[in-house]
Amino acid sequence: MFDVRDKPKMVERALLVGVCFDRRETAEAADLLDELQELVETLGINVIAKECVVAREFNPRYIVGKGKAAELMAQAKALECDCIIFDNEMSPAQQRAWEKESTLCVIDRYEVILDIFAMRARTSEARLQVELARLAYSLPRLTRMWAHLDRQGGGAGGAGSGGAGAARGEGETQLETDRRLANKRIDRVKAELEDVKRNRDTQRKERSRVPLPHVAIVGYTNAGKSSLLNRMTGAEVVAKDQLFVTLDTTTRRMELPDGQNILLTDTVGFVRRLPHDLVQSFRATLEEAVNADFLIHVLDASHPRVMEFHKTTNSVLAELGAGDKRVVLVLNKIDLIEDEAVLQELLRHFPEAVPVSVKTGTGMDKLLHRLHEMLLDRVVRLKVSIPMNRLDLVSIAHTEGKVLREKYNENGVQMLCVLPKRWESRFSVFADDTADVDEGAEELAAV
């Protein structure tokens, strides 16, 4: 594994810097800096100070002007910071310039997110995805790792001395060796991820043999996606009030009130300025959203930047090729909204959204009903009379659908049931509108 920099053993104190080039974007830059603070604190680093800088023009060496750069370096040292962290993406040359002149560790938002993903990765697949993104990030920064890059790997003896060195030439530099090894590792990780993708495709084919509707939960990080999966399915996925707790997909089966079974999948959360290489590395995981029948897009309704979070998630979904999916929009954490006018304004902007509190359970019945509506074209309501010689259909009705009412008599079984449409042809031959099971109609209307 090639690390991108020679880190101090422990970075404990950081100065955060956000740079914008238009005063009209100052508020957004300040909000992004607040989000960067959350990301940095997730790594256990104390944020000592934050500086939102408005620069007149982009400086290719320092991002900001030389004078402002010197001022920020002096501030970091005065505050005894171990690290300067930029919200802006930095080029390798900019990082080298800042580290050389400040003598401090200097990183950007991209690397912070990579470190969080590396810390959260639990499965071998997630670790491979993180490693691929880190290698892609590290490759142009390998010159920062060595103080001996001009050392050659040729044989003994100077050129022209008749020794082995004259025959073989100078050989490759340490930097060339490191790049070659890094590229070989990238190819190996990509191959391993291809194996993972093939296994995942095989699993999808296995699931398709029992064609259940597949629903993916997507949204901004810390919006409550894992908590929603736990609430709806009884799963025990780790759900904390932290960023990027979930990196691995989790799929659970659940039954809707109408008897329809669905597969519900939790996915990795998104964030503004999510590194492109990270999106590409996690493409195999995020393809769960692409292959889903429809999406549940969870928004943190209590967050002041909820509109931007909605835009960011839609942008990433479009990049993945899932921008045209049918969506059930969920406004979560309504229990944290103190001003009712705020919620009403959100509902005016998103009239089809379902307001819920996953924590308290408020609105969950409405969400289940919305999922039922999304799948109406996949189920059929039937009133049937099943003869004694076809009681196998009664078993199918109970296992594949939901029996709302049934009555046994000497001729067989009368049922009112909701079934997936794929079973309609087997049951429709026993359709019986005169079956005495109407009491179940009220139960059906309630789901």
C-alpha angles and dihedrals in degrees: 000000000000114000115209097227145011096258125198111254090253129013106200107156126045140182112212120212127191120183127198129174100207124059089215088066095052094103093051091046090052091050091049088051089054089051090049088054090056090050093048093047088052085066090053094252119140115231107221098179143351126215123193106196125196108205125192094216140003115266111209092209104042104009086230126052120289093249093050090047091054089048092052092047091051091048092052092051093045089054090047092238121173095204145024113214121195123206087207122080110257129209119231090252092053092050091050092049094049094045094046095051099036096038085217133112108267122191138157139230091270093060093045090056091046090053092050091050090049090051094047098043110113108161126061089246093055091047091052092049092050092046092052092052092047093049091050089050093044100049098080090041099056092108088072091064100065140051092191103057093133092061112113128219098216126124130271122289129051125269111283094016093107093244130124090274091064091052097046101034125221096317124212125318123243089253092055090049092051093048091050092050092046092051090049090052091048090053091048094049091048089052092050091049089051087057089051090050091051090050090049091050089051090052090051090052089051090051091048090062085072096041101212119164111261120217123186123204111219136170149112117317115276093017092124103263097140091044089053091051090050093048094049101040106022090243120154101223113157107263120180137157090256138103120265097359089149120057100148124068118245121196124195133175119234139174122232120217091260091059095257113141118216138178113237119198128193115210138193114281126246131230136190113274091016105183111258092222089055091053089050093047092051093043092109090056095041091051086083085078092049093052097043121109088230140342137244105214109200119203128187097234092189094061117098091221096051092126092056091047089054091051093048094051092048090049093054091045090052090051089053093049095251097105094110097053121123108256138203105203114212122196101205131189095036087151087072094055108100097180112064089201089067092058092045090052090052091050090051089053093042104031093170095051122116113225112216144157109217089190096057099025094240112155096008092120089056091050092052090049090051090052088050090053092049089057100041091110089060099054136057131202114223138181107204143169110216117200121227093254091060102050087130085080090058089057091049091050090055097045101038101032141006126279107213096180135001135177127188122214138160092279098050137273130328114205143178106203145160114225139175109263092244087074095047096096093055094049101035092074087066095046111143120178090186093061110128098237103102094125087078092062091081090053091051093049090056095059 
